[in-house]
């Protein structure tokens, strides 16, 4: 049987200069002129699961307790667990390596059905203010936290991992795969005045190492 290649639906306006194949995904590691930030990184190859059950407390995905309240997030051992509502949570694997979906029927692998992007560095929230009315800098909200709502009129799950009052920070957001082209173009256009540029996974992994 011939080998197969998964590809992200994300297309930046510049080509990657370093790529690698990982778990049948073509991953962009580095771009020629990534600048000093803010950066937009395609992480659509990272495994993502949706977990739905009436008794979420009985599950410990990746041996991690699920947050109790909607909007709460836990980041541990390279995994993000986001509580969506009473019966639903999502799991994102930030660390590299192949992850097999759990055997329970309550889990659904949504990796290929959705896009995952990261925006890192200065002016992140200034860019987001042009794309959504969601309030990322609300003082009572301590990172990490999850917001659910429209970004460019597209329903998204958006996790703020860190934030500063100066508008710098780190966010990850996911949305249905079919919106990838229009979303990426809108985000990059909104970020022109802040020098937002595409970046490879290496930028994200360097940030992740300092975060954890």
C-alpha positions, 0 to 999 in steps of 0.5 A: 500500500502506497504511503500517504501524505497529510497536508494542512489546509493553511497556505501562507503567502511565503514558502517554508525553507525547512520542512519535515514529514511527521506521522504522515504530516508535512510540517513547516519548521522554518520560514526565510524571514520570520521577523521578531514577532508577532508570529503566526504558526500553523500547528494543524498537525498537532493531535486534537481530541474531542471528549463528550460524556455526561460524566466527564469526572470519570475520565483522566485524559493523559492522566490529567484531571479535567478542569471543573468549570467551562472556560478553565484550562490545564496545561501539563506535560505538553498537553492542554485540556480545555473545559467547554461545557458540562459534557464536553472537553477538548485535548490538544497535544503540544509536545511532538510525537505520535499520539494514539486516540484513546479506545473509549467511544467518548473520544473523537479525533478532530485533528483533520477536521479542524485547523490549529494556529498559534499567535505569539509575541508583541501586539497579539491582542492588538491584532485580535481586537481587529478580528473579534469583540472577545475580551482577552485582557479582562483583568479577572481572567488569569491565563490560561483560559478558554474563550469560545466565540466568533473570530472573523465571524467564524466559531472558534475555541481560543486559548490565551496561554499568557498575556501582558498589559502591553498587548503581548502574549500567546494564544492558540485557536482552532476552527473548522478546516474549511475556513482556513484560506479566508481566516489566514488571509484575514488574520495576516491582513489585520496584522500588517501594521504590526509586522505579523509574519508566518513562522515555522513550528521551531518558533513555537517549540522554542516558546513552549520550552520556555513556557513549561 
